[in-house]
Amino acid sequence: MLRTYEGILEGNRVRWAGEKVPDTDRPLRVHVTVLEEETEKGTQGQQMADALAKLAESSAFSTVDDPSAWQREVRHDRPLPGRDR
């Protein structure tokens, strides 16, 4: 039967919390699962939509006449064979 022990990872050491870990002089095999905070799926999408809306309101790219040419210039694209004629 596997037992689960709660702990806090501090650098390269685990500080055990909750139920007491058996006191032993031999190495103790453990399984550690790191639980990361999950972001709400709707929140991240809404943040991106808000940022894009602010960018559109600012007219940041209103001086760009040819978006494709501007992108090639900014990215310093090399001409692709058979595409830039």
PDB file of N, CA, C and O in Angstrom:
ATOM      1  N   MET A   1       0.841  -1.185   0.000  1.00  0.00           N
ATOM      2  CA  MET A   1       0.000   0.000   0.000  1.00  0.00           C
ATOM      3  C   MET A   1       0.883   1.244   0.000  1.00  0.00           C
ATOM      4  O   MET A   1       1.765   1.388   0.847  1.00  0.00           O
ATOM      5  N   LEU A   2       0.641   2.135  -0.949  1.00  0.00           N
ATOM      6  CA  LEU A   2       1.392   3.382  -1.009  1.00  0.00           C
ATOM      7  C   LEU A   2       0.788   4.390  -0.049  1.00  0.00           C
ATOM      8  O   LEU A   2      -0.433   4.498   0.072  1.00  0.00           O
ATOM      9  N   ARG A   3       1.643   5.113   0.620  1.00  0.00           N
ATOM     10  CA  ARG A   3       1.186   6.179   1.516  1.00  0.00           C
ATOM     11  C   ARG A   3       1.597   7.511   0.915  1.00  0.00           C
ATOM     12  O   ARG A   3       2.625   7.605   0.244  1.00  0.00           O
ATOM     13  N   THR A   4       0.819   8.509   1.147  1.00  0.00           N
ATOM     14  CA  THR A   4       1.107   9.846   0.639  1.00  0.00           C
ATOM     15  C   THR A   4       1.430  10.750   1.809  1.00  0.00           C
ATOM     16  O   THR A   4       0.712  10.788   2.808  1.00  0.00           O
ATOM     17  N   TYR A   5       2.540  11.485   1.663  1.00  0.00           N
ATOM     18  CA  TYR A   5       2.945  12.430   2.693  1.00  0.00           C
ATOM     19  C   TYR A   5       2.983  13.816   2.085  1.00  0.00           C
ATOM     20  O   TYR A   5       3.436  13.994   0.954  1.00  0.00           O
ATOM     21  N   GLU A   6       2.512  14.787   2.826  1.00  0.00           N
ATOM     22  CA  GLU A   6       2.508  16.169   2.363  1.00  0.00           C
ATOM     23  C   GLU A   6       3.812  16.830   2.779  1.00  0.00           C
ATOM     24  O   GLU A   6       4.289  16.620   3.894  1.00  0.00           O
ATOM     25  N   GLY A   7       4.391  17.624   1.891  1.00  0.00           N
ATOM     26  CA  GLY A   7       5.625  18.317   2.209  1.00  0.00           C
ATOM     27  C   GLY A   7       5.735  19.611   1.428  1.00  0.00           C
ATOM     28  O   GLY A   7       4.933  19.886   0.535  1.00  0.00           O
ATOM     29  N   ILE A   8       6.734  20.396   1.774  1.00  0.00           N
ATOM     30  CA  ILE A   8       6.996  21.661   1.094  1.00  0.00           C
ATOM     31  C   ILE A   8       8.412  21.599   0.549  1.00  0.00           C
ATOM     32  O   ILE A   8       9.360  21.353   1.296  1.00  0.00           O
ATOM     33  N   LEU A   9       8.557  21.819  -0.744  1.00  0.00           N
ATOM     34  CA  LEU A   9       9.869  21.792  -1.371  1.00  0.00           C
ATOM     35  C   LEU A   9      10.541  23.131  -1.137  1.00  0.00           C
ATOM     36  O   LEU A   9      10.013  24.169  -1.536  1.00  0.00           O
ATOM     37  N   GLU A  10      11.700  23.119  -0.493  1.00  0.00           N
ATOM     38  CA  GLU A  10      12.486  24.326  -0.214  1.00  0.00           C
ATOM     39  C   GLU A  10      13.871  24.116  -0.801  1.00  0.00           C
ATOM     40  O   GLU A  10      14.711  23.445  -0.202  1.00  0.00           O
ATOM     41  N   GLY A  11      14.109  24.692  -1.979  1.00  0.00           N
ATOM     42  CA  GLY A  11      15.379  24.462  -2.652  1.00  0.00           C
ATOM     43  C   GLY A  11      15.460  23.007  -3.076  1.00  0.00           C
ATOM     44  O   GLY A  11      14.650  22.546  -3.880  1.00  0.00           O
ATOM     45  N   ASN A  12      16.442  22.275  -2.533  1.00  0.00           N
ATOM     46  CA  ASN A  12      16.574  20.862  -2.886  1.00  0.00           C
ATOM     47  C   ASN A  12      16.195  19.943  -1.729  1.00  0.00           C
ATOM     48  O   ASN A  12      16.591  18.778  -1.709  1.00  0.00           O
ATOM     49  N   ARG A  13      15.437  20.455  -0.773  1.00  0.00           N
ATOM     50  CA  ARG A  13      15.011  19.658   0.386  1.00  0.00           C
ATOM     51  C   ARG A  13      13.494  19.710   0.525  1.00  0.00           C
ATOM     52  O   ARG A  13      12.846  20.674   0.117  1.00  0.00           O
ATOM     53  N   VAL A  14      12.952  18.660   1.107  1.00  0.00           N
ATOM     54  CA  VAL A  14      11.521  18.605   1.381  1.00  0.00           C
ATOM     55  C   VAL A  14      11.322  18.748   2.877  1.00  0.00           C
ATOM     56  O   VAL A  14      11.907  18.008   3.667  1.00  0.00           O
ATOM     57  N   ARG A  15      10.490  19.707   3.258  1.00  0.00           N
ATOM     58  CA  ARG A  15      10.113  19.856   4.668  1.00  0.00           C
ATOM     59  C   ARG A  15       8.745  19.205   4.806  1.00  0.00           C
ATOM     60  O   ARG A  15       7.764  19.656   4.214  1.00  0.00           O
ATOM     61  N   TRP A  16       8.694  18.143   5.593  1.00  0.00           N
ATOM     62  CA  TRP A  16       7.469  17.375   5.709  1.00  0.00           C
ATOM     63  C   TRP A  16       6.445  18.100   6.567  1.00  0.00           C
ATOM     64  O   TRP A  16       6.788  18.730   7.567  1.00  0.00           O
ATOM     65  N   ALA A  17       5.204  18.004   6.172  1.00  0.00           N
ATOM     66  CA  ALA A  17       4.090  18.606   6.904  1.00  0.00           C
ATOM     67  C   ALA A  17       2.994  17.549   7.036  1.00  0.00           C
ATOM     68  O   ALA A  17       3.089  16.471   6.448  1.00  0.00           O
ATOM     69  N   GLY A  18       1.980  17.854   7.790  1.00  0.00           N
ATOM     70  CA  GLY A  18       0.871  16.910   7.918  1.00  0.00           C
ATOM     71  C   GLY A  18       1.282  15.670   8.688  1.00  0.00           C
ATOM     72  O   GLY A  18       1.929  15.771   9.730  1.00  0.00           O
ATOM     73  N   GLU A  19       0.912  14.501   8.185  1.00  0.00           N
ATOM     74  CA  GLU A  19       1.204  13.234   8.848  1.00  0.00           C
ATOM     75  C   GLU A  19       2.711  13.036   8.979  1.00  0.00           C
ATOM     76  O   GLU A  19       3.467  13.321   8.050  1.00  0.00           O
ATOM     77  N   LYS A  20       3.132  12.553  10.123  1.00  0.00           N
ATOM     78  CA  LYS A  20       4.562  12.371  10.382  1.00  0.00           C
ATOM     79  C   LYS A  20       5.135  11.269   9.498  1.00  0.00           C
ATOM     80  O   LYS A  20       4.554  10.191   9.367  1.00  0.00           O
ATOM     81  N   VAL A  21       6.270  11.557   8.903  1.00  0.00           N
ATOM     82  CA  VAL A  21       6.975  10.589   8.072  1.00  0.00           C
ATOM     83  C   VAL A  21       7.701   9.621   8.994  1.00  0.00           C
ATOM     84  O   VAL A  21       8.265  10.039  10.005  1.00  0.00           O
ATOM     85  N   PRO A  22       7.694   8.323   8.657  1.00  0.00           N
ATOM     86  CA  PRO A  22       8.379   7.356   9.533  1.00  0.00           C
ATOM     87  C   PRO A  22       9.837   7.738   9.754  1.00  0.00           C
ATOM     88  O   PRO A  22      10.545   8.100   8.815  1.00  0.00           O
ATOM     89  N   ASP A  23      10.272   7.653  10.994  1.00  0.00           N
ATOM     90  CA  ASP A  23      11.660   7.959  11.346  1.00  0.00           C
ATOM     91  C   ASP A  23      12.513   6.744  11.018  1.00  0.00           C
ATOM     92  O   ASP A  23      12.322   5.670  11.588  1.00  0.00           O
ATOM     93  N   THR A  24      13.456   6.918  10.094  1.00  0.00           N
ATOM     94  CA  THR A  24      14.286   5.798   9.680  1.00  0.00           C
ATOM     95  C   THR A  24      15.675   6.291   9.307  1.00  0.00           C
ATOM     96  O   THR A  24      15.843   7.430   8.872  1.00  0.00           O
ATOM     97  N   ASP A  25      16.660   5.436   9.478  1.00  0.00           N
ATOM     98  CA  ASP A  25      18.030   5.779   9.100  1.00  0.00           C
ATOM     99  C   ASP A  25      18.326   5.402   7.656  1.00  0.00           C
ATOM    100  O   ASP A  25      19.318   5.855   7.087  1.00  0.00           O
ATOM    101  N   ARG A  26      17.486   4.591   7.072  1.00  0.00           N
ATOM    102  CA  ARG A  26      17.726   4.182   5.693  1.00  0.00           C
ATOM    103  C   ARG A  26      17.046   5.163   4.731  1.00  0.00           C
ATOM    104  O   ARG A  26      16.119   5.873   5.120  1.00  0.00           O
ATOM    105  N   PRO A  27      17.503   5.201   3.494  1.00  0.00           N
ATOM    106  CA  PRO A  27      16.865   6.076   2.518  1.00  0.00           C
ATOM    107  C   PRO A  27      15.394   5.709   2.351  1.00  0.00           C
ATOM    108  O   PRO A  27      15.028   4.534   2.386  1.00  0.00           O
ATOM    109  N   LEU A  28      14.576   6.704   2.173  1.00  0.00           N
ATOM    110  CA  LEU A  28      13.139   6.503   2.054  1.00  0.00           C
ATOM    111  C   LEU A  28      12.723   6.849   0.638  1.00  0.00           C
ATOM    112  O   LEU A  28      12.919   7.977   0.186  1.00  0.00           O
ATOM    113  N   ARG A  29      12.152   5.887  -0.061  1.00  0.00           N
ATOM    114  CA  ARG A  29      11.704   6.132  -1.434  1.00  0.00           C
ATOM    115  C   ARG A  29      10.414   6.930  -1.379  1.00  0.00           C
ATOM    116  O   ARG A  29       9.473   6.564  -0.674  1.00  0.00           O
ATOM    117  N   VAL A  30      10.379   8.039  -2.139  1.00  0.00           N
ATOM    118  CA  VAL A  30       9.185   8.883  -2.146  1.00  0.00           C
ATOM    119  C   VAL A  30       8.801   9.210  -3.580  1.00  0.00           C
ATOM    120  O   VAL A  30       9.627   9.144  -4.490  1.00  0.00           O
ATOM    121  N   HIS A  31       7.558   9.557  -3.763  1.00  0.00           N
ATOM    122  CA  HIS A  31       7.049  10.065  -5.030  1.00  0.00           C
ATOM    123  C   HIS A  31       6.560  11.470  -4.755  1.00  0.00           C
ATOM    124  O   HIS A  31       5.740  11.674  -3.860  1.00  0.00           O
ATOM    125  N   VAL A  32       7.048  12.445  -5.509  1.00  0.00           N
ATOM    126  CA  VAL A  32       6.654  13.837  -5.306  1.00  0.00           C
ATOM    127  C   VAL A  32       5.940  14.319  -6.555  1.00  0.00           C
ATOM    128  O   VAL A  32       6.455  14.165  -7.662  1.00  0.00           O
ATOM    129  N   THR A  33       4.787  14.885  -6.394  1.00  0.00           N
ATOM    130  CA  THR A  33       4.042  15.464  -7.500  1.00  0.00           C
ATOM    131  C   THR A  33       3.949  16.959  -7.271  1.00  0.00           C
ATOM    132  O   THR A  33       3.445  17.399  -6.237  1.00  0.00           O
ATOM    133  N   VAL A  34       4.428  17.742  -8.218  1.00  0.00           N
ATOM    134  CA  VAL A  34       4.357  19.190  -8.104  1.00  0.00           C
ATOM    135  C   VAL A  34       3.033  19.632  -8.706  1.00  0.00           C
ATOM    136  O   VAL A  34       2.758  19.378  -9.878  1.00  0.00           O
ATOM    137  N   LEU A  35       2.228  20.285  -7.910  1.00  0.00           N
ATOM    138  CA  LEU A  35       0.943  20.792  -8.375  1.00  0.00           C
ATOM    139  C   LEU A  35       1.085  22.274  -8.651  1.00  0.00           C
ATOM    140  O   LEU A  35       1.303  23.069  -7.736  1.00  0.00           O
ATOM    141  N   GLU A  36       0.961  22.643  -9.916  1.00  0.00           N
ATOM    142  CA  GLU A  36       1.077  24.042 -10.284  1.00  0.00           C
ATOM    143  C   GLU A  36      -0.320  24.655 -10.316  1.00  0.00           C
ATOM    144  O   GLU A  36      -1.310  23.981 -10.601  1.00  0.00           O
ATOM    145  N   GLU A  37      -0.369  25.934 -10.020  1.00  0.00           N
ATOM    146  CA  GLU A  37      -1.653  26.625 -10.072  1.00  0.00           C
ATOM    147  C   GLU A  37      -2.135  26.668 -11.506  1.00  0.00           C
ATOM    148  O   GLU A  37      -1.388  27.032 -12.415  1.00  0.00           O
ATOM    149  N   GLU A  38      -3.380  26.297 -11.701  1.00  0.00           N
ATOM    150  CA  GLU A  38      -3.951  26.339 -13.039  1.00  0.00           C
ATOM    151  C   GLU A  38      -4.638  27.687 -13.229  1.00  0.00           C
ATOM    152  O   GLU A  38      -5.332  28.182 -12.341  1.00  0.00           O
ATOM    153  N   THR A  39      -4.428  28.266 -14.404  1.00  0.00           N
ATOM    154  CA  THR A  39      -5.131  29.510 -14.700  1.00  0.00           C
ATOM    155  C   THR A  39      -6.477  29.161 -15.308  1.00  0.00           C
ATOM    156  O   THR A  39      -6.626  28.150 -15.994  1.00  0.00           O
ATOM    157  N   GLU A  40      -7.434  30.000 -15.049  1.00  0.00           N
ATOM    158  CA  GLU A  40      -8.742  29.775 -15.638  1.00  0.00           C
ATOM    159  C   GLU A  40      -8.638  30.006 -17.132  1.00  0.00           C
ATOM    160  O   GLU A  40      -8.076  31.010 -17.571  1.00  0.00           O
ATOM    161  N   LYS A  41      -9.176  29.084 -17.914  1.00  0.00           N
ATOM    162  CA  LYS A  41      -9.045  29.159 -19.359  1.00  0.00           C
ATOM    163  C   LYS A  41      -9.649  30.438 -19.917  1.00  0.00           C
ATOM    164  O   LYS A  41      -9.076  31.029 -20.832  1.00  0.00           O
ATOM    165  N   GLY A  42     -10.757  30.875 -19.410  1.00  0.00           N
ATOM    166  CA  GLY A  42     -11.399  32.090 -19.901  1.00  0.00           C
ATOM    167  C   GLY A  42     -10.614  33.340 -19.561  1.00  0.00           C
ATOM    168  O   GLY A  42     -10.656  34.315 -20.310  1.00  0.00           O
ATOM    169  N   THR A  43      -9.903  33.332 -18.455  1.00  0.00           N
ATOM    170  CA  THR A  43      -9.157  34.502 -18.005  1.00  0.00           C
ATOM    171  C   THR A  43      -8.032  34.858 -18.964  1.00  0.00           C
ATOM    172  O   THR A  43      -7.876  36.025 -19.324  1.00  0.00           O
ATOM    173  N   GLN A  44      -7.252  33.877 -19.381  1.00  0.00           N
ATOM    174  CA  GLN A  44      -6.121  34.138 -20.268  1.00  0.00           C
ATOM    175  C   GLN A  44      -6.602  34.668 -21.621  1.00  0.00           C
ATOM    176  O   GLN A  44      -6.014  35.604 -22.163  1.00  0.00           O
ATOM    177  N   GLY A  45      -7.649  34.085 -22.161  1.00  0.00           N
ATOM    178  CA  GLY A  45      -8.201  34.542 -23.430  1.00  0.00           C
ATOM    179  C   GLY A  45      -8.746  35.963 -23.328  1.00  0.00           C
ATOM    180  O   GLY A  45      -8.579  36.766 -24.246  1.00  0.00           O
ATOM    181  N   GLN A  46      -9.390  36.264 -22.221  1.00  0.00           N
ATOM    182  CA  GLN A  46      -9.942  37.609 -22.026  1.00  0.00           C
ATOM    183  C   GLN A  46      -8.834  38.634 -21.900  1.00  0.00           C
ATOM    184  O   GLN A  46      -8.961  39.747 -22.410  1.00  0.00           O
ATOM    185  N   GLN A  47      -7.738  38.272 -21.223  1.00  0.00           N
ATOM    186  CA  GLN A  47      -6.604  39.187 -21.102  1.00  0.00           C
ATOM    187  C   GLN A  47      -6.018  39.497 -22.473  1.00  0.00           C
ATOM    188  O   GLN A  47      -5.673  40.646 -22.751  1.00  0.00           O
ATOM    189  N   MET A  48      -5.902  38.491 -23.332  1.00  0.00           N
ATOM    190  CA  MET A  48      -5.383  38.702 -24.683  1.00  0.00           C
ATOM    191  C   MET A  48      -6.331  39.584 -25.482  1.00  0.00           C
ATOM    192  O   MET A  48      -5.884  40.485 -26.192  1.00  0.00           O
ATOM    193  N   ALA A  49      -7.624  39.339 -25.375  1.00  0.00           N
ATOM    194  CA  ALA A  49      -8.608  40.160 -26.091  1.00  0.00           C
ATOM    195  C   ALA A  49      -8.542  41.612 -25.634  1.00  0.00           C
ATOM    196  O   ALA A  49      -8.623  42.523 -26.458  1.00  0.00           O
ATOM    197  N   ASP A  50      -8.395  41.835 -24.340  1.00  0.00           N
ATOM    198  CA  ASP A  50      -8.287  43.199 -23.806  1.00  0.00           C
ATOM    199  C   ASP A  50      -7.038  43.898 -24.334  1.00  0.00           C
ATOM    200  O   ASP A  50      -7.093  45.069 -24.711  1.00  0.00           O
ATOM    201  N   ALA A  51      -5.921  43.189 -24.363  1.00  0.00           N
ATOM    202  CA  ALA A  51      -4.667  43.766 -24.857  1.00  0.00           C
ATOM    203  C   ALA A  51      -4.785  44.132 -26.336  1.00  0.00           C
ATOM    204  O   ALA A  51      -4.327  45.197 -26.751  1.00  0.00           O
ATOM    205  N   LEU A  52      -5.394  43.255 -27.127  1.00  0.00           N
ATOM    206  CA  LEU A  52      -5.560  43.538 -28.555  1.00  0.00           C
ATOM    207  C   LEU A  52      -6.518  44.707 -28.781  1.00  0.00           C
ATOM    208  O   LEU A  52      -6.319  45.502 -29.700  1.00  0.00           O
ATOM    209  N   ALA A  53      -7.549  44.815 -27.952  1.00  0.00           N
ATOM    210  CA  ALA A  53      -8.486  45.932 -28.073  1.00  0.00           C
ATOM    211  C   ALA A  53      -7.778  47.254 -27.774  1.00  0.00           C
ATOM    212  O   ALA A  53      -7.994  48.242 -28.476  1.00  0.00           O
ATOM    213  N   LYS A  54      -6.943  47.279 -26.751  1.00  0.00           N
ATOM    214  CA  LYS A  54      -6.191  48.496 -26.426  1.00  0.00           C
ATOM    215  C   LYS A  54      -5.241  48.866 -27.551  1.00  0.00           C
ATOM    216  O   LYS A  54      -5.079  50.044 -27.869  1.00  0.00           O
ATOM    217  N   LEU A  55      -4.613  47.867 -28.152  1.00  0.00           N
ATOM    218  CA  LEU A  55      -3.704  48.102 -29.268  1.00  0.00           C
ATOM    219  C   LEU A  55      -4.468  48.689 -30.454  1.00  0.00           C
ATOM    220  O   LEU A  55      -3.979  49.609 -31.109  1.00  0.00           O
ATOM    221  N   ALA A  56      -5.639  48.177 -30.729  1.00  0.00           N
ATOM    222  CA  ALA A  56      -6.451  48.689 -31.831  1.00  0.00           C
ATOM    223  C   ALA A  56      -6.900  50.130 -31.566  1.00  0.00           C
ATOM    224  O   ALA A  56      -6.909  50.955 -32.480  1.00  0.00           O
ATOM    225  N   GLU A  57      -7.266  50.428 -30.336  1.00  0.00           N
ATOM    226  CA  GLU A  57      -7.702  51.784 -29.978  1.00  0.00           C
ATOM    227  C   GLU A  57      -6.575  52.803 -30.100  1.00  0.00           C
ATOM    228  O   GLU A  57      -6.822  53.978 -30.369  1.00  0.00           O
ATOM    229  N   SER A  58      -5.347  52.355 -29.902  1.00  0.00           N
ATOM    230  CA  SER A  58      -4.211  53.281 -29.928  1.00  0.00           C
ATOM    231  C   SER A  58      -3.766  53.626 -31.346  1.00  0.00           C
ATOM    232  O   SER A  58      -2.935  54.515 -31.531  1.00  0.00           O
ATOM    233  N   SER A  59      -4.309  52.935 -32.350  1.00  0.00           N
ATOM    234  CA  SER A  59      -3.922  53.149 -33.756  1.00  0.00           C
ATOM    235  C   SER A  59      -2.414  53.025 -33.939  1.00  0.00           C
ATOM    236  O   SER A  59      -1.801  53.797 -34.676  1.00  0.00           O
ATOM    237  N   ALA A  60      -1.830  52.052 -33.265  1.00  0.00           N
ATOM    238  CA  ALA A  60      -0.380  51.880 -33.273  1.00  0.00           C
ATOM    239  C   ALA A  60       0.175  51.593 -34.662  1.00  0.00           C
ATOM    240  O   ALA A  60       1.312  51.961 -34.960  1.00  0.00           O
ATOM    241  N   PHE A  61      -0.602  50.949 -35.507  1.00  0.00           N
ATOM    242  CA  PHE A  61      -0.095  50.563 -36.821  1.00  0.00           C
ATOM    243  C   PHE A  61      -0.802  51.305 -37.957  1.00  0.00           C
ATOM    244  O   PHE A  61      -0.824  50.829 -39.092  1.00  0.00           O
ATOM    245  N   SER A  62      -1.366  52.445 -37.658  1.00  0.00           N
ATOM    246  CA  SER A  62      -2.105  53.179 -38.680  1.00  0.00           C
ATOM    247  C   SER A  62      -1.213  53.736 -39.786  1.00  0.00           C
ATOM    248  O   SER A  62      -1.708  54.046 -40.869  1.00  0.00           O
ATOM    249  N   THR A  63       0.073  53.870 -39.541  1.00  0.00           N
ATOM    250  CA  THR A  63       0.984  54.415 -40.554  1.00  0.00           C
ATOM    251  C   THR A  63       1.531  53.331 -41.488  1.00  0.00           C
ATOM    252  O   THR A  63       2.267  53.642 -42.424  1.00  0.00           O
ATOM    253  N   VAL A  64       1.184  52.066 -41.246  1.00  0.00           N
ATOM    254  CA  VAL A  64       1.669  50.966 -42.074  1.00  0.00           C
ATOM    255  C   VAL A  64       0.759  50.834 -43.290  1.00  0.00           C
ATOM    256  O   VAL A  64      -0.419  50.501 -43.165  1.00  0.00           O
ATOM    257  N   ASP A  65       1.328  51.104 -44.482  1.00  0.00           N
ATOM    258  CA  ASP A  65       0.534  51.028 -45.710  1.00  0.00           C
ATOM    259  C   ASP A  65       0.421  49.598 -46.225  1.00  0.00           C
ATOM    260  O   ASP A  65      -0.665  49.165 -46.610  1.00  0.00           O
ATOM    261  N   ASP A  66       1.539  48.856 -46.235  1.00  0.00           N
ATOM    262  CA  ASP A  66       1.558  47.483 -46.741  1.00  0.00           C
ATOM    263  C   ASP A  66       2.037  46.569 -45.617  1.00  0.00           C
ATOM    264  O   ASP A  66       3.240  46.466 -45.380  1.00  0.00           O
ATOM    265  N   PRO A  67       1.104  45.896 -44.915  1.00  0.00           N
ATOM    266  CA  PRO A  67       1.481  45.066 -43.769  1.00  0.00           C
ATOM    267  C   PRO A  67       2.484  43.967 -44.110  1.00  0.00           C
ATOM    268  O   PRO A  67       3.363  43.666 -43.302  1.00  0.00           O
ATOM    269  N   SER A  68       2.365  43.360 -45.299  1.00  0.00           N
ATOM    270  CA  SER A  68       3.296  42.292 -45.674  1.00  0.00           C
ATOM    271  C   SER A  68       4.713  42.825 -45.833  1.00  0.00           C
ATOM    272  O   SER A  68       5.668  42.213 -45.355  1.00  0.00           O
ATOM    273  N   ALA A  69       4.849  43.963 -46.502  1.00  0.00           N
ATOM    274  CA  ALA A  69       6.170  44.572 -46.685  1.00  0.00           C
ATOM    275  C   ALA A  69       6.740  45.002 -45.339  1.00  0.00           C
ATOM    276  O   ALA A  69       7.930  44.822 -45.077  1.00  0.00           O
ATOM    277  N   TRP A  70       5.895  45.565 -44.493  1.00  0.00           N
ATOM    278  CA  TRP A  70       6.338  45.995 -43.162  1.00  0.00           C
ATOM    279  C   TRP A  70       6.844  44.797 -42.354  1.00  0.00           C
ATOM    280  O   TRP A  70       7.875  44.882 -41.687  1.00  0.00           O
ATOM    281  N   GLN A  71       6.108  43.681 -42.419  1.00  0.00           N
ATOM    282  CA  GLN A  71       6.520  42.495 -41.665  1.00  0.00           C
ATOM    283  C   GLN A  71       7.841  41.951 -42.189  1.00  0.00           C
ATOM    284  O   GLN A  71       8.701  41.570 -41.395  1.00  0.00           O
ATOM    285  N   ARG A  72       8.023  41.905 -43.498  1.00  0.00           N
ATOM    286  CA  ARG A  72       9.288  41.427 -44.059  1.00  0.00           C
ATOM    287  C   ARG A  72      10.447  42.323 -43.610  1.00  0.00           C
ATOM    288  O   ARG A  72      11.533  41.836 -43.296  1.00  0.00           O
ATOM    289  N   GLU A  73      10.205  43.633 -43.583  1.00  0.00           N
ATOM    290  CA  GLU A  73      11.252  44.575 -43.176  1.00  0.00           C
ATOM    291  C   GLU A  73      11.611  44.393 -41.700  1.00  0.00           C
ATOM    292  O   GLU A  73      12.787  44.391 -41.335  1.00  0.00           O
ATOM    293  N   VAL A  74      10.602  44.244 -40.872  1.00  0.00           N
ATOM    294  CA  VAL A  74      10.827  44.094 -39.435  1.00  0.00           C
ATOM    295  C   VAL A  74      11.525  42.773 -39.136  1.00  0.00           C
ATOM    296  O   VAL A  74      12.430  42.720 -38.303  1.00  0.00           O
ATOM    297  N   ARG A  75      11.110  41.718 -39.809  1.00  0.00           N
ATOM    298  CA  ARG A  75      11.682  40.392 -39.559  1.00  0.00           C
ATOM    299  C   ARG A  75      12.933  40.137 -40.377  1.00  0.00           C
ATOM    300  O   ARG A  75      13.609  39.131 -40.161  1.00  0.00           O
ATOM    301  N   HIS A  76      13.254  41.004 -41.294  1.00  0.00           N
ATOM    302  CA  HIS A  76      14.411  40.836 -42.176  1.00  0.00           C
ATOM    303  C   HIS A  76      14.350  39.496 -42.904  1.00  0.00           C
ATOM    304  O   HIS A  76      15.329  38.752 -42.971  1.00  0.00           O
ATOM    305  N   ASP A  77      13.163  39.215 -43.445  1.00  0.00           N
ATOM    306  CA  ASP A  77      12.984  37.962 -44.175  1.00  0.00           C
ATOM    307  C   ASP A  77      13.835  37.935 -45.426  1.00  0.00           C
ATOM    308  O   ASP A  77      14.033  38.954 -46.088  1.00  0.00           O
ATOM    309  N   ARG A  78      14.324  36.771 -45.733  1.00  0.00           N
ATOM    310  CA  ARG A  78      15.028  36.587 -46.993  1.00  0.00           C
ATOM    311  C   ARG A  78      13.996  36.225 -48.050  1.00  0.00           C
ATOM    312  O   ARG A  78      12.969  35.636 -47.714  1.00  0.00           O
ATOM    313  N   PRO A  79      14.229  36.552 -49.299  1.00  0.00           N
ATOM    314  CA  PRO A  79      13.283  36.174 -50.356  1.00  0.00           C
ATOM    315  C   PRO A  79      13.202  34.650 -50.466  1.00  0.00           C
ATOM    316  O   PRO A  79      14.227  33.969 -50.453  1.00  0.00           O
ATOM    317  N   LEU A  80      12.015  34.134 -50.570  1.00  0.00           N
ATOM    318  CA  LEU A  80      11.829  32.696 -50.710  1.00  0.00           C
ATOM    319  C   LEU A  80      11.737  32.360 -52.191  1.00  0.00           C
ATOM    320  O   LEU A  80      11.070  33.072 -52.941  1.00  0.00           O
ATOM    321  N   PRO A  81      12.382  31.306 -52.620  1.00  0.00           N
ATOM    322  CA  PRO A  81      12.356  30.928 -54.037  1.00  0.00           C
ATOM    323  C   PRO A  81      10.921  30.728 -54.543  1.00  0.00           C
ATOM    324  O   PRO A  81      10.151  29.954 -53.974  1.00  0.00           O
ATOM    325  N   GLY A  82      10.582  31.438 -55.617  1.00  0.00           N
ATOM    326  CA  GLY A  82       9.271  31.285 -56.227  1.00  0.00           C
ATOM    327  C   GLY A  82       8.139  32.026 -55.524  1.00  0.00           C
ATOM    328  O   GLY A  82       6.996  31.947 -55.974  1.00  0.00           O
ATOM    329  N   ARG A  83       8.414  32.739 -54.443  1.00  0.00           N
ATOM    330  CA  ARG A  83       7.333  33.421 -53.713  1.00  0.00           C
ATOM    331  C   ARG A  83       7.383  34.930 -53.843  1.00  0.00           C
ATOM    332  O   ARG A  83       6.333  35.565 -53.943  1.00  0.00           O
ATOM    333  N   ASP A  84       8.562  35.525 -53.845  1.00  0.00           N
ATOM    334  CA  ASP A  84       8.688  36.990 -53.905  1.00  0.00           C
ATOM    335  C   ASP A  84       9.086  37.400 -55.291  1.00  0.00           C
ATOM    336  O   ASP A  84      10.271  37.581 -55.574  1.00  0.00           O
ATOM    337  N   ARG A  85       8.118  37.551 -56.159  1.00  0.00           N
ATOM    338  CA  ARG A  85       8.411  37.947 -57.539  1.00  0.00           C
ATOM    339  C   ARG A  85       7.761  39.260 -57.826  1.00  0.00           C
ATOM    340  O   ARG A  85       7.881  39.779 -58.936  1.00  0.00           O
TER     341      ARG A  85
END
